[in-house]
Amino acid sequence: MSAFITDDGVEVFDRPLGEQPRSASGRGGYRPGAGQKPKGYVKPQESVDYDKAKARKEAANAAMAEIELEVKTGRYGDRAAFRQASATALSSLVQTLRSIPDNIERKLGVSPEVAQSVGELIDAALDDLADEFEMMTAAPANADA
């Protein structure tokens, strides 16, 4: 593309009719629909939907980044690790509680009947605890709704 200046100082570009000017780098220049929109312009619904989806994605990415930060700083822990540690602690507690009847019979000299009654009370309490934990982990009744 070449340019020349007329006698009255107007710069004229020599290019085919309808071709739009481009910058020297090959980028930029005129693009249909670019720039400030006219007064009263209404975005097409597809553009509005795309902007909403993009905003939801960015919000989800931000939430995931916050959770990842909380995990890395130690404020949140891995669910599987928490479950494993809880199961280990509860198993240890149950084993200790179930050994109480034998220990009081052997160390304190109580009768086997009393030790058995204590064992039954401990087993009932552990059954109640198991029911409570089961209610915490069970799916809600309206999960299918």
N, C-alpha and C positions, 0 to 999 in steps of 0.2 A: 504494500500500500504506500502510495506516495502522496505528498501534500504540496500545495503551492499557494502563494498569497496573491490575491488579485490587486489591481491598481488602487482600489479604495481600501486596502488593508485587511480584507477578509481572507481567513485561511480556509482553503478548500481541500478536502481529502478526495483522492481519486480511488474510488472503490465501486463495486457493482451496487446497483440500487437494491435496498432492502438488507444489505449486509450491515451488521452492527459493529461499531468500533470495539476493539479489544485493547487491553493494555499491552505494553511491550513484552511482558512476561507471559502473555497468553492466558492470564487469569483476569477475572473481574470484567468490568465493562457493563454494558446494558444487559439486563435480564428482565423479561416480562414479569410483572407482578412484584418486582423488587422495590424496596424503598417504603416510604410512608404511605399508608393506606388512606384512601379518600374518606372524608367525613361520612358517617353513616354506614361504613363498611361492616358487614356481618360475616364472621368466619363460617366456612362450610361445616356442616355437622361432622364430617369425617375428621376434619382438623380438630374440632372440639373434643371428639372422642379420643383421638390420638393424644392430645395434650393431657386429658384425664388419665389415660392408661400410663403415660410417661410419668405423671406425678405419682400415681400409685406405685409404680416400679421404684422410683426414687425414694419414696417413703419406706418401702419394704427393704431396700438396700441400706438405708440409714438405720432402720431398726436392727437389721442383722449385724451391722457394724458395731452398734452399741452393745449387743449381746456378746459379740466376739471380744470386745474390749473388757466387758465384765468377766468373761471367762479367763482372759489372759491376766487380768489383775487379781484374780482369785475370789472375786465376789460371788461368782456363779460357778457351779461345778458340773461335771458331766453326770447326767442322770444315771447312766449305767454304773458308774463308780459309786455314786451315792447309794443306789439300791444294793450293790454288793456289800458296801461297808455296813449298811443298816442290817442286812440279812446276817452278816457275820456277828455283829453285836447282839442281835436278838437271839441267835443260835447259842451264843455263849451264855447269855442270861438264862435261857430256858434250861440249858444243861446244868447250870449252877442251882437254879430253883428246884429242879427235879432231883438233885442230889441231897437236898435238905433233909428229907425223911430218913435216909440212910445215915447221914451225919448225926442227926439228933439222937437216933437210936444207939449208934455206936459210941459217940462222944459224951452224950448226956445221960445215957442209960435209961431212956424212956422205953415204955413197953412197945412191942411191935404193933399193937393195935392203935396206939396213939400216933406212931410214926406213919402208919398206913392212912389214918384219918387226915393227918397233915398233908400227906402226898395227894390225897383226893381233893383237898381244898386248893392246893397249888395247881393241880391239873384242871380244875374247874375255872380257876382264874386265868390260866393260860388259854383255855378254850374260849373264854369271853374275849380275851385280847385278840385271838386269831379271828374271831367274828368281826371285831371292830376294824382290824386291818383289812379284812375282806371287803367290808362295806366301803372303805376308803378307795380301794382299787377297782371295785366293780363298776361297770359301765352304767351310766344313768338309765333309768327305765325309758326315758323319751329320747334315747340316742338315735333311734331310727327316724324320728320325726324331723 
